[in-house]
Amino acid sequence: MNNFEVVIGIENHVELKTMSKMFASSQVNFNSIQNTNIDAMALALPGALPTVNKKGVELAILACNGLNMKIDSLLRFDRKSYFYSDLPKGFQITQNFYPIGKDGFLEINVNGKTKRVQIERLHIEEDTAKQTHKGDLTYIDYNRSGDGLVEIVTKPVLRSADEVIAYLEELRETLLFLGISDVKMNEGSLRCDVNISLRPYGYKEFGTKVEIKNLNSFNNVRKAIEFEIKKQTSMLLKNEPILSETKRFDEASQETKVMRLKDTSVDYKYFEEPNITPIRLEEEFINQVIENAPELAKEKRKKYVFSYKLSEKDANQILSNYELTMFFEELIKLNIDPKKAYNLITSDIQASLNTHNIEIKESNFTPSKIADVMNRLDRGKISSKHVKAIVTILGDHNKSISSIIEENNLKVISDPKFIEDIIVRLAKDNQEMIQENIHTRPERVEKTLMGQLMKETGGNVSLVVANEILLKLLKSFK
């Protein structure tokens, strides 16, 4: 492996987070029943004409800006012609000649070193239908047909699996926090193709490129790259020729498998889309889209560390989950201390979500309910023990905080007379222990009486009130 330099380029298809399709009006919804989100364009019915989705264009502009790209203000589309069962029109509307974005970059950090990954182009296109093969039959779901996509293509500047994963993580985070896509590889809204070749160190010419398509997880991306590097290295050392192939990663064998040989380049017969005239994007429109862009994760990270005083590790943990990040920020808007909010979200709330195997947006937790719990804690109305119980119950039952507290008697006892009576009685029961330790080990007396008080009250007593009464009582013994 040390004899050869690894050369990798990445192609990502990203599904745009729009309500309707890129060139038609039917709905976009991953969870819909098969063949229910269809229209004349998706089915290529005669006379169907495309109309450009404005929201899709805005998201593409946001992506270009987030990836530091030059934006083409003249929006033009082309036809990519090929015949396949998942493409009923016989062509795909795309941007071959004039991509909306080009010459961008993302900066990644690998093993403490920063690297700028050059991005060649970003273009808008439409998705194809989804095929499912069962036995001798192929089932086609046209729900996905026509969904808006952007394709993002790097230059061949990546040199290892570590760099590829770092780039994909940075890309995913950027697109997610800009609201461009939910970038879920398991649902196909983020897809990854890897182009990989090897060459002897010092050579300028590229080796023969192998493409690994449709990798569906970061873990499989890493495994496919590492396997292909070992395979190509072994072949080159044996003077075996590397063929230009398209491969897939087989999870069962943990190996890349040949799908087809790229013996000739496909002629897609690109030409300008005749049913969409070029659209001039006014500078004011582009600037407005960019100015209204959501805050990037890297900007939030700085704010969390320097303004909210979270550690970098804590900031990264909350930012690793977009929904939890939004929940966290809503709590802060309700004047909840950031550190306290972080601690509760990443402990008791996360534990409840894990138990039910759901995201926070699917749960009974709302920022207003959790803020209510935390405010009651700050005012001494409930204890930390009560918070844990309330969160657990709320995770199971969608009730108000007040009703949970009343029904489960989760209240702090703060009546000074009631607490004092208990402490005085406990002191009488422990007279011998108090006399032996009050002058030499007063902390033992305090700890013993407080422990018995908490046991008798089920831990529901106000620590502030109890400490004041206990300290006053101990002074009378001295």
HUHUKA-V864261 format. One record per pair of residues at least 4 apart in sequence whose ideal C-beta (glycine too) atoms are under 6 Angstrom apart, sorted by the first residue. I is the first residue (numbers start at 1). J is the second residue. D is the distance in Angstrom with one decimal. If there is no record, write none. Layout:
BEGIN
I_J_D, I_J_D
END
This chain:
BEGIN
1_233_5.2, 4_198_4.1, 4_200_6.0, 4_233_5.9, 5_199_5.5, 5_201_5.1, 6_159_5.3, 6_229_5.8, 7_156_5.0, 7_197_5.0, 7_206_5.9, 8_158_4.0, 8_164_5.9, 8_196_5.0, 9_154_5.3, 9_156_4.0, 9_195_4.5, 10_154_4.8, 11_153_5.1, 11_193_4.3, 12_152_4.7, 12_192_5.6, 13_149_5.3, 13_151_5.4, 13_191_4.3, 14_150_5.1, 14_181_4.9, 14_190_5.7, 15_147_5.8, 15_149_5.8, 15_181_5.5, 15_189_3.9, 16_56_5.1, 16_59_4.9, 16_148_3.9, 17_181_5.2, 18_28_5.8, 18_53_5.7, 18_55_4.8, 18_56_5.2, 18_148_5.3, 20_25_5.2, 21_26_5.7, 21_146_3.9, 21_147_5.6, 22_53_5.1, 22_56_5.0, 22_126_4.8, 22_148_3.4, 23_41_5.9, 23_50_3.5, 23_93_5.8, 23_126_6.0, 24_39_4.8, 24_41_3.8, 24_146_5.2, 26_37_5.1, 26_39_3.9, 27_37_4.8, 28_147_5.4, 30_187_5.4, 32_36_5.0, 32_37_5.1, 32_143_5.5, 34_141_4.3, 35_141_5.9, 35_142_5.4, 37_143_4.4, 38_42_4.7, 38_43_5.9, 38_142_4.9, 40_45_4.2, 40_48_3.7, 41_48_4.7, 41_146_5.5, 42_142_4.9, 42_145_4.1, 42_146_4.7, 43_88_5.9, 44_88_3.9, 44_89_4.1, 49_275_5.4, 50_275_5.6, 50_276_5.8, 53_148_6.0, 56_148_4.1, 58_289_4.9, 59_180_4.8, 60_100_5.3, 60_124_5.1, 60_150_5.4, 61_286_5.9, 61_289_4.8, 62_178_5.0, 62_180_5.8, 62_293_5.5, 63_150_5.7, 63_180_5.1, 64_69_4.1, 64_71_4.9, 64_101_3.5, 64_122_5.7, 65_290_5.0, 66_174_4.8, 66_178_5.1, 67_104_4.2, 67_119_5.5, 68_104_4.7, 68_105_5.2, 69_101_3.7, 69_104_3.3, 70_102_5.6, 70_103_5.2, 71_101_5.8, 72_98_5.8, 72_100_5.4, 73_281_4.6, 74_278_5.6, 74_280_5.9, 75_279_4.2, 75_281_5.8, 76_98_4.5, 76_278_4.8, 77_93_5.5, 77_95_5.9, 77_273_4.1, 77_276_4.8, 78_94_5.8, 78_96_4.4, 78_97_5.8, 78_270_5.2, 78_272_5.7, 78_273_5.7, 79_91_4.5, 79_271_5.8, 79_273_5.3, 80_92_4.5, 80_94_4.9, 80_268_4.7, 80_270_6.0, 81_91_4.5, 81_268_5.7, 81_269_4.5, 82_268_5.8, 83_90_5.3, 86_128_4.2, 86_129_4.3, 86_131_5.2, 87_128_5.1, 93_126_5.2, 93_273_5.7, 94_125_3.7, 95_99_5.0, 95_123_3.7, 95_124_5.5, 96_270_4.6, 99_121_4.3, 99_122_6.0, 99_123_3.7, 100_124_5.9, 101_122_3.7, 102_121_4.9, 104_119_4.0, 105_116_5.0, 105_118_5.3, 105_119_5.9, 106_117_5.1, 106_170_5.2, 107_114_5.8, 107_116_5.3, 108_115_5.4, 108_117_5.9, 108_166_4.1, 108_167_5.3, 108_170_5.3, 109_114_5.4, 110_162_5.2, 110_163_5.5, 110_166_5.0, 117_154_5.9, 117_157_5.9, 117_167_5.1, 118_155_4.4, 118_157_5.4, 119_154_5.4, 120_153_4.9, 120_155_5.0, 121_153_5.2, 122_150_5.5, 122_152_5.0, 123_151_5.6, 124_150_5.8, 125_149_5.2, 126_146_5.0, 127_144_5.1, 127_147_4.1, 127_149_5.3, 129_140_5.1, 129_142_4.8, 129_145_4.2, 130_141_4.6, 130_144_4.9, 131_138_5.5, 131_140_5.7, 132_139_4.6, 133_138_5.3, 158_163_4.6, 158_164_5.2, 159_163_5.7, 161_222_4.7, 161_225_4.2, 161_226_5.4, 165_218_5.6, 165_222_5.8, 168_218_6.0, 172_176_5.9, 172_183_4.8, 173_297_4.8, 175_180_4.5, 175_181_5.2, 175_183_5.3, 176_183_5.2, 176_322_5.3, 177_296_5.5, 177_297_4.5, 178_294_5.7, 179_294_5.4, 181_189_5.3, 182_189_5.4, 183_189_5.9, 183_190_4.1, 184_189_5.0, 185_190_5.0, 185_216_5.3, 185_217_5.5, 192_215_4.6, 192_221_5.8, 193_213_4.9, 194_212_4.6, 195_209_5.2, 195_211_5.2, 196_210_5.6, 196_228_5.4, 197_206_5.4, 197_207_3.9, 197_208_5.9, 197_209_4.6, 198_207_5.0, 198_232_4.9, 199_203_4.5, 199_207_4.4, 208_242_4.1, 208_244_5.5, 210_245_5.4, 211_246_4.9, 212_224_5.0, 212_247_4.9, 212_256_5.7, 215_220_5.0, 215_221_4.8, 215_224_5.9, 215_249_5.9, 220_224_5.9, 220_249_5.3, 224_249_4.0, 224_256_5.6, 227_255_5.7, 227_256_5.7, 228_256_5.3, 232_242_5.8, 235_240_4.1, 244_262_4.3, 245_258_5.1, 245_261_5.6, 246_259_4.8, 246_260_5.1, 247_256_4.4, 247_258_5.6, 247_259_6.0, 248_257_5.6, 248_259_5.5, 249_256_5.6, 250_255_5.5, 250_257_4.8, 281_285_5.6, 281_286_5.6, 287_291_6.0, 295_299_4.9, 295_300_5.7, 297_319_5.2, 301_315_5.1, 302_306_5.8, 303_307_4.9, 304_308_4.8, 304_310_4.6, 304_315_3.9, 305_310_6.0, 305_312_5.7, 305_315_5.4, 308_338_3.7, 310_314_4.2, 310_315_4.8, 314_342_5.8, 318_324_5.9, 318_325_5.7, 318_328_5.5, 318_342_6.0, 319_325_5.6, 323_359_5.3, 323_360_5.0, 323_361_5.3, 324_345_5.9, 324_360_5.9, 327_360_5.3, 328_341_5.8, 328_345_5.8, 330_367_3.8, 331_336_4.3, 331_341_4.3, 331_367_5.3, 331_371_6.0, 332_338_5.6, 334_371_4.2, 336_341_4.7, 336_371_5.5, 336_374_5.4, 343_347_6.0, 344_348_5.9, 344_349_6.0, 345_349_4.9, 346_350_5.4, 348_388_5.4, 348_391_4.2, 352_391_6.0, 352_395_3.4, 353_358_5.8, 358_362_4.3, 358_363_5.6, 360_365_5.8, 364_394_5.3, 364_398_4.2, 367_371_5.9, 369_401_5.7, 372_401_4.6, 373_387_5.9, 373_390_5.6, 373_401_5.8, 376_381_4.2, 376_382_4.8, 377_382_5.5, 377_387_5.6, 380_462_5.7, 381_412_5.9, 382_386_3.8, 382_412_5.8, 383_412_5.6, 385_459_5.3, 386_390_6.0, 386_410_4.4, 389_410_5.8, 390_394_6.0, 390_404_5.4, 393_397_6.0, 393_404_5.1, 399_403_4.8, 399_404_5.3, 403_407_5.8, 405_410_4.7, 412_460_5.9, 412_462_4.9, 413_457_5.7, 413_460_5.3, 413_461_4.7, 414_462_4.0, 414_465_5.3, 416_420_5.9, 416_465_5.7, 419_465_5.7, 419_466_5.5, 419_469_5.7, 420_469_5.0, 423_469_5.6, 423_470_5.8, 426_449_5.4, 426_452_5.1, 430_434_5.6, 434_438_5.3, 434_445_5.4, 437_441_4.2, 437_444_4.9, 437_445_5.2, 438_442_5.9, 438_445_5.7, 438_477_4.9, 454_459_5.0, 457_461_4.3, 461_466_5.1, 463_467_5.9, 466_470_6.0
END
